[in-house]
Amino acid sequence: MMDVMFGRYKNNLFFIFLIISTFSCNKSNDSSSKGNDADEHFTRLSTLSFSYNITGHTYCTSANEGPSREHKGSISSFAVADFNNDNFQELIIGGPTWRFKCSDGSGYENFDDNISVQFESFSIKNGIISNNTSDLLTGTPSAMHAREGTAADVNGDGIKDFISANHGEDQGHNREANTLLLSNTNGKLVNSTNKIPTTVGYYHSLATGDIDNDNDLDVLVGSIHFTGNQGPGAVILQNNNGALDNTSILPEEARTSAATSWHIADLDNDGWNDLILGANCKPCNDNDSTKIYWNNSGQFSHSTDNYTILSEGLLGNKVAVMEIVDIDYNKDNYKDLIIIQNNRNDNESDPQKWELILFKNNGNRQFTNITSQNIKKMNFTQGNPIKIYITDLDEDQDDDIFLIYCGLDQTDYDGSADVWLKNEDGIFTLIDSDTFLKWNSSNQRSQCLIPVDVDSDGDMDIIEIVGNTDLGYKLTLQRNNKN
C-alpha cells in the first residue's frame, strides 16, 4: 500500500520502552532530560497534549452536547520528514478518523460523518515536540477521513512535500478528493490540492515512484469503490514539472479494480518501476486477485504476458490486501514482496483474520508463496495494521519486520507493534512484543508508534500517541539510547 517512508536504518531500535501518560485537553509542553531506569532503552524527552480542530459539523450546534468521538478512531495518514529545510524533522498527521456523536440534550445521539479534521504538524527539534501547524501549513487543509499519507518531493525543489489519499466518511456516501501540500521558498507547505484532479472518491491507497523514467516522482492513488458516486478506481498522476496530471496509462481493468493497496517497485530489474495491485474482493478469484502490472517503457497492458497474478494464498470469500512492501529477503538482488491481507468470511461479525505473506521473486516475473517455510506465526488478530517498516532491528545485518498499528481504541490488544526477526537462513520469527520491545509492566499501552530519528544518529526513535473519545490526543517523544 505505502512506500516505506522512513528508509532503512543501519542501526535501529532493539527495545522500545513505552510510557503512557494521562490525557489533557489543553495544549501544553513538558520537557525533561531525566532518563529512565538503567535497564530501559528509551528516554522520554517531551510530551504534548493536543486538541485538534474540526469543521463542517451540522448536528452539533451550540444547544447540543458535543461533538465527541464515537470511538477514539485511528491515525492512518501521516508522514515524517524535514518539510521546511531546517535540518529538523516534522510530523504531519491527518485525523484521527472516526464518526462524531452529538447529544440533543435528551440523551439521543446523532452521528455526524460529514466532519473534517484539520491536518496538523508537529516540530521535533532539540528533544522537544511542539505543534507548529500555523508556522508550517497554509490554507487550512482538512479531510473527513485521511487514509494514507506520504512525504515525497513532488515539485522537485529538494524539499519533501506531503500527499494524503482521502476517502470521506467511512460508512456513508460522502466522498472527498485527495490532499497535496507543496513546499515553497518561505519554509511553508502550501495547500495545493487544486493542482491535482479534484474527482472525489473512496481513495484508500497511495504509492509514489518514477513511472515514466523522467527523473521525477509520479503518484498513484487507488479507490476501493469505483461505481456511482464512489469515484474512480486507480489513478496515476504523472508529474509534469510539479503539476500532477490525470493519465490513462493504466489499462481499464486496473483503473476499475477495487484495490485496497498499491505499491511501486522495479521487480524484474529492467530499470522500470512496476505496479502491484493489492486486491479487495469478495469472493476473490484469479481475475480479481492481486496482480503485478509490468512496466513496458512507461506503458501498462492487461494482456496476459504483461501482468502476473499473485493468487496463491490470496483467494477467499472476502479478501483485502492492506499493505505491500518489498524486501530482498534472500539477498539475490531481486525484490520479494511482503503482503498483509485480511481474509475472512463475508460476515462483519467474524473476527479479523490477518495474515502476513511472503512471496519469493523467482527472477522470471513469477513469484512463489513461501510463507509456511519462512514465516513462523503468520496469523494475528489485532486491530488494523497501518504500516510495515523493513529494518535491521537486532543489528545482525539482516532485514527484519516492524509492523505498527495506529487504532486508538486498541487497549485490549497485545500492543502497538509486532516484530518478526529474520535469521541468516531467511526465516522470520514473531517475537513476543512484551519481551522483545520491552513494554512497560502495567496494562496500559501506547496506541500508535511512529518512527522518527530525533537526534540524527541513524537509529529509530519513537513518537507514541494515545487518544481519547474527546477531541484530543497526547504525543510523547522517546529517544533510543541503544547507541
N, C-alpha and C positions, 0 to 999 in steps of 0.2 A: 504494500500500500504506500508506504512512505520511504523515501530515502533515509538512510541513517544520518541524522543531522549533525551529530557532534564528532564524527570522524572516528578513527581507530586510534586509541591511545596506546602509547608504548608501555606505560606503567599505569595500570588502572587499579581501581579500588579492590581491596581484598576483604575488608569488612565494612559494613555500614552500621553505625550506631544511630538509632532513631530516638529523637527527643520529641515527645508530644506535649504541647502546652495547651492551656485553656485559651478559649477564643475571646476576642474583644471585637466589638462592632465599631470601634473608633480607630482611626489611623494612628499608629504610634510606632516608634523605633526603640529597640532595646538592644544595644550592642554590648558585647562582653568579650574580653580576651581570656577569660578563665577557661582552662581546659577541663576535660572530664577525668575520670579515674584513669589510673595508669594502664589498665587493660583495654581502654576504649580507644578506637582508632579515628574518631571524628571529634572535632571541637566545634561547638555551636558559636558562630561568630556574631550573628544578629538575628532578630526576629522582626516581623512586620505584620500587624493586624490590619486588615484592609476590608473596606466595604465597597462593593462595586456598584456601578451606575447602570440603571435600566431606563429604557424609553419605550413608548408605544403601548403601555398597558391601558386597557379600556375598562375592565371590570373593577379595577382597584381605584376607586375615587376617594376623595378626602373623607367621605362619610363611611367608607368601608375600612375594615381592618386588613392590613397587608400592604403590598404583596409580600409573600414569603414563598420559599421553595416548597413544592410538594415533597421533594426529596432533596438531598444535598447536591445531586447532579453529578456531572463528570467534567473533567478538563481533558479535551482531546485535541484541540488546536493550539499549538504553542511552538515557539522556536527560541533558541538561544544563539546569539551572535553579537559581534560588535557592529551595531546598526548605525552608529553615529561617528565611527572612525576616531574614537578617543582612546583606543587601546584597552578598553574595558568591555566586558560582556553585558548585554542586556537580555532580559526575558520578556517576550511578548506573549500574552495569554488572551484567548477568546473564550468566554464562558465564565463560570460553569454553565452547563446547559441542562435544563430540565423545565418542566412546566411550573408555572407560578400558581399559587392559590390565593384567593381573596375571600374574606368573610363579609357577608352583607349585614352583620351585626346580630343576626338571629341564629347564627351557628351554621347557616347554609354556606357552602363553599363553591365558588365558581373557579373554574380552571381557565386561565388566560394564556394561550400559547403564543399569541401574536405580540410577544415582548422581546425586544432586542437588548442585548447586553453589550456595553461598550468594550472594545479591545483595550487592554491595559498594558503598560510597560513598566518594567522594574529595572533599576540600575543596580549593578553588582560591582561595587567599587570599594577597594581598601577594606574588605571584610564587612561592608555594610550593604544591606539590601534595602532599597527605598523606592517608592513609587515616583516615576519620572514621566508619567503619561503626558502631562501638559508641556513638558520640555521636548519630548521626542516625537509624539504623534500629533499631526494636524488633521483637521477635517472631521474629527469625532467619528471614526469608523466604529460600526457595531454590527452585530449579527444575531438572529434568533437562535441559530444553532451552528456555531463554528465547529466543523467536524474534523478538519485536518489542516495543520499549518506547517510551513517550512520556511527556512531562510535561504535565499538564492540571489545572486547578483543578476537581476533581470535587465537592468539598463546599462550594464557594462561599465560602471564607473569605479569598480573595485570595492564597493561597499555593499554589504548584504541588504537586500530588500526582504519584505515579508509578504507571503501569499497564504490565503486561507480558503479552503474549499468549504462552502456552507450549504446547508440543505433545508433551512427553515424549520418549522415546528415538527416535532418528532412523530406525532401521531395524528396530525391533521393534514390539511391540503395547502397551507400557505407555504410556498417555496420562496427561495431567495437566490440572489446572484452571489458570486464569489467576491473576495476582498483582495485588493492589491495595494500595498503601501510601498512607495518608491522613495529611495534616498535622494536628497538634494544637497546643494553646496553649503547650506547653513546648518548641517548636522541634524536635520529632522527627517522623519518619514512622512511623506505627503499621501493622503488618501487619494489614490489614483485609480479607483475602481472603475471610473468612466473610461479608462484606457483599455479595458478588456470587454469582451462581449457581455452584455447585460442580461442575457436569457436566464430566467430563473429556473431552478431545478433542484433535485434532491442529490446534490453533489456530496459524495461520501468519500472520495479518494483523490489523491493528489500525487503527482510524480514530476520530477524535473530532470532534464538531460538534453544534450545536444542531439536532436533527431536528424538534422539535415547536414551535419558536419560543417556548419558555417561559423563555428567558434563562439556561439552564444547559446544561452540556455533557453530551451523551449519548455512549455508547461503542458501537462496532460491532467485534465480533471475528469472524473468519472462519476456518473449518476446511477443510483440503484434503479430508479424508475425512469422510463423513457416514453410514456404514453400520456395523452391528455395534458393536464396542467403540471405533470411531474417534471417536465423539462427534457432536454436531450439526454442521450447516453454519454459515451465518452467524447470529449472534445480535445483536440490538440490545438494549443495556442502557439503558433510559430512566432518566434521572436524576430521582429523586423526593426532593428535599431531601437530596441526598447519598447516598441509597441507590440502587444500580443494580439495577433490576428487569428480569427477562427479559420480553420482549414479543414478540408475534407480528405486529407491524405489517408485517413483510416478507412478501411473497407466498411461497407454498410453493416455487415454482421458485427463488427467490433463497435461501431458507433451506437448500435441499438442493443448492446449486451448490458444486462443488469449487473454490472461489476461492482463488488464491494471494495475492491482494491486494485491498484495498478502499480507496476514497478518498471523502471527503465534501466537496462544494463546491456552491455555487449556480451552475449552468451556464447557466440560462436567464434570469437576472436578475429572478426573480419574488419574491425575498426569502425563499425556502425552499431549504434545503440538499438537494441531490440526492445519490444514491448511485451510485458507479461500481464495478462488479464486475469484477475482473481474473481472467479465466478460467484454469483449469488443466485441460486436456482432451486426450484422445488417442483417436481423432482429433477435431479441432475442426470443427464446422460452425456454421451460423448460430444454431441453438438453444442450443449450448453456449458460444458466443463471449462475449467481453467485452461488457458491457451497461451502459447508464445507466438507472437507475430514477428517474423524475421524481417529485418530491415534490408531492403534491396535498394541501396543508393538513395535513401530518403523516401522510398515508396513501400507501401504495405499492401498485401493482397490476401484474399480469403481462399485462393486456390490451394489445393491440398499440399503442394510442395513448398508453400510459403508460411505455413503455421504448423505448430506441433501441439497436440493435445496432451495435457497432463491429467489423466483420468485415474491412474492407479492410486486408490486410497482417497480420491476426491469426489466420489459419487455417493449419492444417498437421497433420502426423501426430501431433506432440507439442508442445504449446504451453503455456508457463507465463508468465503476466504477473506479474513480480516487483515492480514498483514503478510507482506512478502519482502524478504531481504535476500541479498546474495552473499555467499561466503565460499571461499576456496578451502573447503574443509580438509581435503587431502593434498593440498599444495601441488596440484598438477597444472596450475596456471589456467584452469577453466573455472568459471564461476558456477558454483552449485546454488541451489535455492532452498531456503527455509520458509515454510508456509505455516501460518496458523489458520485453522478452519474451525468453524462451529458446525458440527454435524449432529443433527437430532431429528426426531420425528416431527412431522408438521403439526405440532401441538405446543402452543405457547406455555402450557403448564409444565412441559417436560423440563428437566434441569438442563442447564447449559452443559454441553459436552465439547470441550475444546481439545484440539489435537495439534501437536507440534510435529510437522512432517518435513523430512529431509529428502530432497531429490538430488541424486548424483548426476552431474553433467558428464555424459559419455563422450563428448567431443565431436559427435556426428549429428548434432541437432536432435539427439534423443536423450531422454532422462529416465533414470530408474529410481523408484521409491525404495530407499534403503533404511527407512525409519526403524523397522523392527530389529535390524542388526546394529544400528549405530546410535540410536537414542534410547536410553534407559529411562522409563517413565515418561511416556509421550502424552498421556491424558491428564487433564486437570480441569477443575470445575470452578475456578474463581470468577470474579467479575470480568467485564470486558477487558481483554488485553489491548493496550494502546500502542505500544511501540517496542521494537526489538533493537537492541544495540549489540553489535558484534565487536567484542573487545577481549583482550587478554586479562582476565580477572585474577588469575593466580600466578601470573608472571612466569609462565613456563614456555613462552614463545608460541603458544597455540591460541587460536581464537576461541573464545567461549561465548555463551549466550546470556544476555542480561535482558529480561523481559519485565516491563513495567505495566502497572495498572493505574489508572487515574480516576476511578469511580469513587466519589466522595462519600458513598454510603457503605463502603465495604469493610466496616469494622468487624464483621464476623468472618472475614476471610483470613487466610494464613499470613497475609502481609501485603506489601505493596510491590513486591518484585519476586521473580523466580530466577534461579541461576542454574544453568547447565554447564558443567565444566567438561572440556574435551581433553582426552589424554593423547599420548603420542600415536595411538592406534586409530585415532579418529572416532572414538566412542564418546558420546555426550552423556553425562550422568546428572540427573536432577539432584541438587544438593538441598537439604533442609534449610530453609531460609533463616529459621531461628538460630541454627548452628553456624552456618557459613556467613550470613550477613550480620549476625550478632544483633538481633533486635533487642530492644530493652526488655526487661524482665516482667513488666506489667502487661496487662491485657490490652493496653492502648496501642494503636498502630498508626503510623502515617498512612495517608490515603493516596498520595501521589508523590513520586520521586522523580525529579527532573535533573539529569546530569549537567553539570557545568564545570568549568575549570577556573575557579575563583582566583588562584594565585599563579596561573600560567606555568605550572610545573609539570604539565603533561599527564597528571593523574586525574581521576574522576571525583570531583566534589559533588555535593548534592544540594538542591533546593527541595525541601519537603513541604508539602501543602496539606493542610487539614481544613475542612469546611464545616458549615452548619446549615440548617434549613433556613436561616435568615440570609440577609444579603451580604455575606462576608466569608472570608477565609483567612487563614494565617499562614505565612510563609516563614520558614526557618532556613537559614544558610548554614550548611555544615561543611567544614574543611576537612579533607582527607589528610591524616597525619602519617600515612604509610611511609612516605619518602621524606 
